[in-house]
Amino acid sequence: MANHKSSIKRIRSNDVKRDRNKYYHKTMRNALRKLRSSNSKAEVEKIAPSVISLLDKLGKNSVIHKNKVGNLKSSIARRISHLS
C-alpha cells in the first residue's frame, strides 16, 4: 500500500480514469460493430457521423491513439464507398 497522501489520491484517480476509459472504449467497439454489421448504405451513412464524432472525441482525450482514429475513420469511409 502507498505511504504518501498524494500517491493514495493518485491510485484513486487512476481507478476512476481506468473505469471511464474502459466504458468509452467498449462503447466505441460496440458502435463500430453495429456499423460493420449493417449492410444498407443508408443505414451506414446514418450511423457514421455519430461514430466518427465519438472516435474524434476519444482521440482528442487520448483514450485511443490519434493514428488509430485515422485508420478507423478511413475504414468507415471505405465501407461507405464500397456499399452499393
C-alpha positions in Angstrom: 0.0 0.0 0.0 1.1 3.5 -0.7 2.6 5.6 2.0 2.1 9.2 0.7 -1.1 11.0 0.7 -0.6 12.1 -2.9 0.1 8.5 -4.1 -3.1 7.3 -2.4 -5.0 10.0 -4.2 -3.3 9.1 -7.5 -4.3 5.5 -7.1 -7.9 6.5 -6.5 -8.0 8.9 -9.5 -6.3 6.2 -11.7 -9.1 3.8 -10.8 -11.7 6.3 -11.8 -10.0 7.1 -15.1 -9.5 3.4 -15.9 -13.2 2.7 -15.4 -14.2 5.7 -17.5 -11.7 4.7 -20.3 -13.0 1.1 -20.3 -16.6 2.4 -20.7 -15.7 4.7 -23.6 -13.6 2.0 -25.3 -16.4 -0.6 -25.0 -18.9 1.9 -26.3 -16.7 2.7 -29.3 -16.2 -1.0 -30.1 -20.0 -1.6 -29.9 -20.7 1.3 -32.2 -18.1 0.0 -34.8 -19.6 -3.5 -34.5 -23.1 -2.1 -35.2 -21.8 -0.1 -38.2 -19.9 -3.0 -39.7 -22.8 -5.4 -39.3 -25.3 -3.3 -41.2 -25.4 -3.8 -45.0 -27.6 -1.0 -46.3 -25.7 2.1 -47.4 -28.5 4.4 -46.0 -28.2 2.9 -42.5 -24.4 3.1 -42.5 -24.5 6.8 -43.7 -26.9 7.5 -40.9 -24.7 5.8 -38.2 -21.3 7.0 -39.5 -21.3 10.7 -38.3 -22.0 9.8 -34.7 -19.3 7.1 -34.7 -16.8 9.4 -36.3 -17.6 12.1 -33.8 -17.1 9.6 -31.0 -13.8 8.5 -32.4 -12.6 12.1 -32.7 -13.5 12.8 -29.0 -11.7 9.6 -27.9 -8.6 10.5 -29.9 -8.6 14.1 -28.6 -8.7 12.8 -25.0 -6.1 10.1 -25.7 -8.4 7.2 -24.8 -7.3 5.7 -28.1 -4.3 6.8 -30.3 -4.9 9.5 -32.9 -3.4 7.3 -35.7 -5.9 4.6 -34.8 -8.7 7.1 -35.0 -7.5 8.0 -38.5 -7.3 4.3 -39.6 -10.8 3.6 -38.2 -12.3 6.7 -39.9 -10.6 5.7 -43.2 -12.1 2.2 -43.0 -15.5 3.6 -42.3 -15.2 5.9 -45.4 -14.1 2.9 -47.4 -17.0 0.8 -46.2 -19.5 3.6 -47.2 -18.0 3.9 -50.7 -18.0 0.1 -51.3 -21.6 -0.4 -50.4 -24.0 -0.3 -53.3 
